[in-house]
Every structure is written in C-alpha cells, then in structure tokens.
Amino acid sequence: MREQLEQRVKELKAEFESGQKMLADLESRQTNMRTVLQRISGAIQVLEEELAKAGYSVEE
C-alpha cells in the first residue's frame, strides 16, 4: 500500500512539473504573440495614415 501511494505521489509530481513547463511555454508564446500583434497593429495604423494623407479611403 505504501509503495503504491509513494509511486502515485511520484507520478503526480512529474505530471505537475510537466504541466508547469507547458504553462510557462504557453505564457511565453502568448507574450510573443501579443508583441507581434502590437507590431502589426502599429504597421496598419501607419499605413492607414499614409493612405489618408494621400487622399485614399481606408477600407475595413
């Protein structure tokens, strides 16, 4: 019985550690994606402003 409980604790700790690593990776990817989206948004804004200056209508 004790060995089974110890084995289960070991398995759960490994699963927990794996989950923590996965969560850290996802958080890092989310941060990177936010940065990419901010850059794209900024580029869109600049291009729309340039189009407006040139007298072109900006389509959504």
Phi and psi in degrees as a GROMACS rama.xvg file:
@    title "Ramachandran Plot"
@    xaxis  label "Phi"
@    yaxis  label "Psi"
@TYPE xy
-62.0144  -42.6391  ARG-2
-62.1846  -39.0584  GLU-3
-64.661  -42.2651  GLN-4
-65.8818  -42.8047  LEU-5
-63.5485  -40.3451  GLU-6
-63.9632  -41.549  GLN-7
-65.8473  -39.6177  ARG-8
-61.8585  -43.8657  VAL-9
-60.3433  -44.7605  LYS-10
-63.0084  -44.4292  GLU-11
-65.6627  -38.716  LEU-12
-63.6531  -41.3946  LYS-13
-64.5469  -42.5926  ALA-14
-64.0472  -39.6326  GLU-15
-63.3856  -46.1386  PHE-16
-62.5272  -41.4728  GLU-17
-62.1031  -42.414  SER-18
-63.8875  -39.1221  GLY-19
-64.1684  -41.6599  GLN-20
-64.3394  -41.9614  LYS-21
-63.7017  -42.2  MET-22
-63.8964  -42.5342  LEU-23
-62.0997  -40.7399  ALA-24
-64.1664  -44.1935  ASP-25
-64.4454  -39.0735  LEU-26
-65.241  -39.0443  GLU-27
-65.3134  -43.8538  SER-28
-63.8001  -37.6613  ARG-29
-64.3009  -43.7831  GLN-30
-61.0136  -45.2993  THR-31
-62.5019  -41.0806  ASN-32
-66.6544  -38.3453  MET-33
-61.1063  -40.617  ARG-34
-63.2766  -45.0876  THR-35
-61.0359  -45.664  VAL-36
-64.788  -36.0805  LEU-37
-64.9092  -40.9511  GLN-38
-64.1681  -44.4325  ARG-39
-62.7179  -43.3847  ILE-40
-60.4124  -42.7606  SER-41
-63.5693  -41.0344  GLY-42
-65.0532  -40.9707  ALA-43
-60.6233  -45.2495  ILE-44
-61.547  -45.8087  GLN-45
-61.7719  -45.7306  VAL-46
-64.8841  -40.0564  LEU-47
-63.6697  -39.283  GLU-48
-64.82  -40.9134  GLU-49
-65.4761  -40.2075  GLU-50
-63.2145  -41.5949  LEU-51
-63.5747  -41.4424  ALA-52
-60.8695  -35.6842  LYS-53
-81.8401  -3.01514  ALA-54
88.2057  12.7446  GLY-55
-92.6422  145.327  TYR-56
-80.8211  146.306  SER-57
-98.2156  122.061  VAL-58
-93.4203  144.993  GLU-59
